[in-house]
Amino acid sequence: MQREQLADFLRRRREAIRPAEVGLAGGPRRRTTGLRREEVALLAGMSVDYVVRLEQGRSSQPSTQLLGALARALRLSDDERDHLFHLAGHQPPPADGVARLARAGLLRMLDLLGDTPALVMSDLGEVLAQNRAALLLMSDLTGFSGDRRYIAYRWFTEPAARVTHPGAEADRHSRQLVADLRAVAGRRAADSTVTGLIDRLRAASAEFRRLWAEHEVGVRRADRKTIVHPRVGPILLDCETLVTPDLGQQLLVLTPADAEARECLELLRVLGLEEFPAGVPAV
């Protein structure tokens, strides 16, 4: 671990980011054009004291999870993120597989979307980042581990994952998830991450085995769905999916499909963050 270089790198990246770039108000009394340490701590989900110790070269070696959070908070490019991992004495996450981080360009798009719910997902359905509007709509979907990080795995193995989707849409959603996973399996045929997930899903879910055997394939580009929020009720949403050139990550943007849905999203912004009382929403 190269503490002094790590400290200098983090400090300079923090000072180089404007608050508006990460969805924060600048304010008239700022003494620096960059982010404050407490703002980095808030964005990364860690203590201000730990951010201070990192920038002063007094910290213990940060974990890969903390480095990933810092990379997201500081909107690091792929090269900058890899450099951060090297300075901290870790190998960078692979270009593919379960350890990927949301790309810097997609994170900037999340910030620019403001009050429109949006999230970044891997091609396997792991939520890598959400903006605040998406947190209000569907809670935090980024903290899972193991196979539970994949939307399809939760959908087919955990009944609680379906409570925020109307029963009438369940079969269509199941088919979409399987068809999308089939497309990924075709692109990444030799990837053990993909084949292992499929094998475990086939073993865990009779519904998945049945749908997988039908060999439907398709990548979701646009969709309309209903999310049942425990505080404001059903919200009808149009979903637009933008994919990266290599199809490895996607930006999912959720917009209200009618005036009632628009009012529900506005009400959520007023109510603020609160955990879902039951279940884990599936996108």
Beta strands, then each sheet from edge to edge (+ up, - down):
strand 1: 118-122
strand 2: 127-130
strand 3: 222-229
strand 4: 233-243
strand 5: 249-256
sheet 1: 2+ 1- 5+ 4- 3+
end
